[in-house]
Amino acid sequence: MFVDSHCHLNYAGLAERQQEVLAAARAAGVSTMLNISTRAAEWAAVLETAEREPDVWASVGIHPHDADTHEDVETALLIDKAAHPRIVGIGETGLDFYYDKSDRDRQRASFRRHIAASRETGLPLIVHTRDAEEDTKAILAEEMGKGVFTAVIHCFTGSADLARAMLDLGFSISLSGIVTFKNAADLRETARLIPRDRLLIETDSPFLAPVPHRGKPCEPAFVADTAKVLAGELDWDIADLARTTTDNFFNLFTKVRR
């Protein structure tokens, strides 16, 4: 059985055929899915899916792309929303200096508010980082000095140095379908640095469909394809990888019931 630790079931491409997508995931052996929110306008729909589907859970957060339009989302609001029994993580949040869709200072401020909510609630922080390695490392290290929190670096595509820094802070690292791409040799090599008890897998659906589904909308069922490639790369038995990454998910997201 697999866990898709990061998907967007309420995004276009999946939302309009959500029941079909969920059925396909279950048929592929995906037992648990974490449905991630990225802006306040979608919180209700993301949560409604988690309330309706017993194998789907939800997060609450603001993506760095949307930091400019969500300056009013303070730590207290995130903490309040996270009290719901189906909300199990804070995010996704972080820094994206590749697209720069929001002011960088606003991204940093939003990131820190989410970290504070994670620390206060005890729920894992779900981190997005792209072309912002130095700032990501600096903020997370500084905030860890203010009080311990847990986190997963989702859809990891960064350098080996970033991976080591995140692991040194005690965080988990989640790999997506990108690890199956032909041009991802460096990422596959970095994957070998991740301790067995800190590895998660995800789809980031509807984005980044793995081989052999390139060009299609990604969906949670495809996490099995990513797992197959990753198991081969790490010289693991696929059943062992499935069991280990599933256990790691539940050990990190402790609010989720098996």
Sequence and secondary structure as in RCSB ss.txt:
>XXXX:A:sequence
MFVDSHCHLNYAGLAERQQEVLAAARAAGVSTMLNISTRAAEWAAVLETAEREPDVWASVGIHPHDADTHEDVET
ALLIDKAAHPRIVGIGETGLDFYYDKSDRDRQRASFRRHIAASRETGLPLIVHTRDAEEDTKAILAEEMGKGVFT
AVIHCFTGSADLARAMLDLGFSISLSGIVTFKNAADLRETARLIPRDRLLIETDSPFLAPVPHRGKPCEPAFVAD
TAKVLAGELDWDIADLARTTTDNFFNLFTKVRR
>XXXX:A:secstr
 EEEEEE TTSTTTGGGHHHHHHHHHHTTEEEEEE   SGGGHHHHHHHHHH TTEEEEE   GGGGGG TT  H
HHHHHHHTSTTEEEEEEEEEETTT  S HHHHHHHHHHHHHHHHHH   EEEEEES HHHHHHHHHHHHTTS   
EEETT    HHHHHHHHHTT EEEE GGGGSTT HHHHHHHTTS GGGEEE   BTS   TT TTS   GGGHHH
HHHHHHHHHT  HHHHHHHHHHHHHHHSTTS  
